Amino acid sequence: MRAIADPSAVVSPYISFTHDEWAELRAATPLTLSEDDLLRLRGINERLSLEEVVKIYLPISRLLNLHVGASQGLYRATAQFLGDTTAKVPFVVGVAGSVAVGKSTVARVLRELLARWPNHPKVDLVTTDGFLFPNRVLSGRGTLNRKGFPESYDLRRLLQFVADVKSGQPEVTAPVYSHLHYDIVTDQVQVVRQPDIMIVEGLNVLQPADRRPAAGSVFVSDFFDFSIYVDAKESDIQRWYIERFLTLRETAFKKPESYFHRYAALKVSEARRVARQIWGTINGPNLRENIQPTRTRAHLILQKGPDHVVGRVHLRKI
């Protein structure tokens, strides 16, 4: 007998899968990454394994491949109807989530997997860090300590960039950010030339437009064909952030040219205190106020457990 839904149950716009249930959706998608690839793609202190790639990321690449194929077919049909011979329109994927949650690794892995499908081999990855205002601008506004908050980004420039790529412009440039120098690189740009897929990764990419009369009516997420939110409990993300800070203290911070070089000489206990303070005053509030509220705008939510492994996947119902 078919079960009858409990009318008192909370209705969710998502279908939820366990780790193993999601893995079954891989079908016959081949594994195209090696251990050497993972070494290159992993973020600091992340434990991404080939098994997780097989169970979590191969099904995602298959799902996105199906979406891209459908989108390409629809575009061809529309172009034929209109007699339009303009350039192809890229499929745009947004990847959002907190600092230290692992969204950059997710974006890099998906770029590698998607580029190995024959029908969309050209995949570009752009991070919104490049659209942060330069430090001199943030310092002049007294908001350098709010870097990563929505107001620290040149949203007009970011919106124009995504709109130009989505409209099929032959060549569009994006600014480049240096995590070592903690600032925009003034003499370098990333060039995007009509990719099949463009992945846009960043903290606030799923934020809706500000609908006040003085604000624009669109935001970057309006140009996304698919969006992913990398989620975890804040206590876990905070722990990962502190662990990453301690690792950087032993590596990148030791470089004299590093913006955070002053932290390299800290004792472990002092470094932990500084990392907790940064989380408590900047990253934590930004997560709660601006990033986490966009979670339910995503098409797909990857729910990580304390071990950094995706334990559940939530797919928005169509």
N, C-alpha and C positions, 0 to 999 in steps of 0.2 A: 504494500500500500504506500502511495506517495505521501511523504511527510507534509504536513500543513504548517506553513510559517507562523510563528508566534506573532500576532498582531502588535504585541507590546514591545517586540524587539526593535532595536535601533536600526533604521534603514541606512545602509552604507552605499556610497557610490562606487565602492571598490569590491573586486573579487580578491579574496586573500588566499595565498598559497604558502605552504610550508616550504622549507628548503628542498626537500625531496619531491614534493608535488610539482614545484616549478621545474625541477631538473627533468621531469618526464616530458616537458614541452620542447626539449632540445630537438626531438625527432632524430633525423640523420645528419644534423649539422656537424660538419667535421671540425676537429680541433686543429687550428692553424697556428697556435702559439707554442713556443718552446720554453723551457726553464730559463734560457738565456734572455728570451723576450721579457719574461716576468721580472728578471733582475733589473732590466732597463725601465720597466713600467711602474714598479712598486714605489709607493711613497715611503717616506721615512717611518720606520717602526711598524709598517703594515705587514700583515702575514698572508698576503694573497697567494693562493696555491693554484696549481693547475686543476686540481679537483674542483675548486670553487669556480674557476673559469668555465669548466665543463658544465657544472650544475646551475650556475647563475647567469653567467655572461653569454654563453652560447645561445641559450633560449632568448635572451634579450636581443642579440644580434639577429636571430631568426625573425623575431617579431618586427624589429625595425626594417629588416630586408623586405618583409611582406608589405609594411607600410610604405616604404620607398617605392616598391614596384607598383602599388596601387596609385600612389601620387603621380608617378611618371606616366602611367596609363591615362589618368584623368587629365594631366597637362596636355598630352598628345591629342586627346579627344577635343579638349577646349581649343587648342591651337588650330586643329583642323577645321573646327566650326567657324572660328574667327578668321581663318586664312592668315594666321600669325606666324611669322618666321623669325621672331626674336629669339634670343639665347634661352637656353634651358633655365629653369628655376630650381635652385638648390633646395634640398630637403634640410630643414634646420631643426636640430635637437638641442634642447636646453638641459643642462645638468646643474642642479642647485644643492646647497647644503652648507652646514657650518664649517668654520675653520677646523681643521684637524679631523674631520669626519671621514675623509678619504675620497671626496668627490673628484679631485684631480686624477687619482688613480683610475676611478671608474671611467672618466672621460678618455683617458689615454688608452685603456684596454679596449673600450668600445671603438675608438678610432682605428686601432690595429685590426680588430675583428671585422669591422664593416668594410674596411679598405680591401679585404681579401675576398669579398663577394664579387663575382664577375660583372654584375650589372650596375655597380656604383664604386669603381675603384679609387676615385679621387675624393678623399675625405680630409677636411681641414679641421683643426682644433684651435679655437680662439678663446683666451681667458679674458674676463672682464677686468682683471688687474691692470691691464694696459690703459683702461679708461678711467683710472683714478686720476684725480687732479694731481699735478706735481706737488712735491712737498712745499715748495716756496708759496704756492697758492694756498694750500691748507694751513701753513704757518701764518700767512697773512690774515687768514680768516679766523685764526685761533681754533682750528678744528683738526690739527694734526693728530691729536689723541683720539679722534673719532674715525680714523681711517678704516674703511670697510663698511661704515654706516652708509645708507643711501645717499646722503648729502655730500659724501666724499667723492662721488663719481661724476664725471662729465656725461650726464645722462643724455643730453642732446646729441653729443658726438657719438655715443654708443648706439642710440636709436638710428641715427643717420647711417652709421656703418652697416647695421643689420638690414636696414631697409634697402640700401644700395646692393648688398649681396643678394638679398631675396628677389630683387627686381631683375637680376641677371646682368648687372654691370660687368664688363669684361675684366676689370681689375679694381680692387678696393683695398685700401691699406688700413691697418690697425696699429696703434701705438704699442710699444713693448715695455714691460715692467721688469725691473730687476729686484728679486727678493734679497739678493746680497747687498745691494745699495739702498733698498727700501724706497725706490723712487723710479720714475719714468726714465727710460733710456732715450735721451734727446736725439741721438743720431742713428736710430734704428727703427724700422717698421716691419710689420708682418704683412706680406702681400697675399691676398686671396684672389685667385683667378678662377672663377666659375666652377667651384667644386660640385660634385654630385651631392655630397652631404657636408654640412658644416655643423660642428658641435660647438656650442657656446657654453662655457663653464664659468660659474661665479656664485658668489654668496647670495646676491639679491636678484638673480635673473628672472625669478618667477613673480616678482612684485607687480601688482596691477598698477595701471596708470593712476596718478593723482587726478581725481575728477573735479577738483575745484575749478571755477571758471577761469582762473588765471593760468591754469596748467594745460598741457597738451592733452589730447584725447586718446593717445596710444602710448604703449610702452613696449619694450623689447620683447616681452613674452607674447605679444600679439602676433609676432612673426614666427613663432615656433610651430612646427608641425607635430612635435612630440616633446614631452618634457619628463625629466627624471629627478626625483628628490632623494638624496641619500640621508637617511635618518638614523638616529640612535638616541639613547637616553643622555641627557645633559651631563650626568655624573660620569658616564663613560667618555664622552667627548672631552670633558675637562681633563680627565686622567690622560687621555691620548695627547692632548695639547701639552700638558706638563712633561710627559715622556719625550715628546718631540723637541720641546725646548731644551731639555737636558742633553739630548743627542746633538742638537745644533751647537750647544755650548762647547761640545768636544770636537766639532767639525767646522761648519761654516763660520761660526762666530770667532774662531781663532784667526781668521784671515784679517789682516790689518785694514783692508778696504771695506770690511763688513760694517754696515750701519750699527749692528749690535755687538761690535767687537768688545765694548765695555763689559759685556756680560760674560765673556770668556774666562775672566779671572775669578768669577764668583765661586764660592764653595757650593757643594751640592745643596745644602740646606738653604743657602741664600738664593740660589737659582730657583729652587722650588717655591720659595716665598715670592720672588719676583713674578714667576709664571702664574701663580695663583692670583696675584694682584692684577696682572694684565687681563687674565680671564674674568676676574670679578668686576673690573671696571670697563672693559671694552668688549671682549668676545662674547661673554655670557649675556650681557644686556642686549647686544646686537642680535644674538641668536633668538632670545625670547621676544624681543620687540619687533624685529623685522624679518628674520629668516624663517623661523619655525611657523609663523602664521601663514606662510605661502605653501606649506606642505601639501595641503589638500587641493591645490591648483595643479599638481603634477598628474600626468597620465600614469606614471609608474613610481611607486615608493619602494625603495630598498631599505628594509629595516635591519640594522646591524645589531649584533649582540655584543657583550663585553669583550669578546675575543676578536673583534673587528670583522667577523664573518657574517655575511648576510643570512639571517635566520628565517625571515619571512619576506614575501614579495606581495605588494598590493597593486593590482592592475585596475585602472578605472574602467567601469562598464561603458560600453558604447551605446 
